[in-house]
Amino acid sequence: MSRLNRLFGAPKSIEIGGISLDIYPFKLQDLSLIMSVSHKDGSVNMDKMVEVIRKTLKRSDPDATDTEIDDMSVNYFAELTEAILEVNGLKNDELPTANPKIKE
């Protein structure tokens, strides 16, 4: 493997609903999905956010079925979203957008 493997990013372990999950950072291949989550007006595309959560949970537990993920309680949404943002060095108000505002 090349030295680029040091740029993969380390997962963050969280406990949610009594189970331990490793939350992995986004990859370059996830960039278009990530950029589609937040609109430049600050609103969030919830379908895309659910897709991010689904992809994150599949990375954390490859044996998880789509039905199990879809049936997960929304009570864990905020905690899971916060962990996803944190492992990627973002805060809740810093979701990347496809049309970022240019600061002068």
Salt bridges, closest charged atoms under 4 A:
ASP30 OD1 - LYS55 NZ 2.79
ASP30 OD2 - ARG59 NH2 2.71
GLU51 OE1 - LYS48 NZ 3.90
ASP70 OD1 - ARG54 NH2 2.24
GLU86 OE2 - LYS12 NZ 2.92
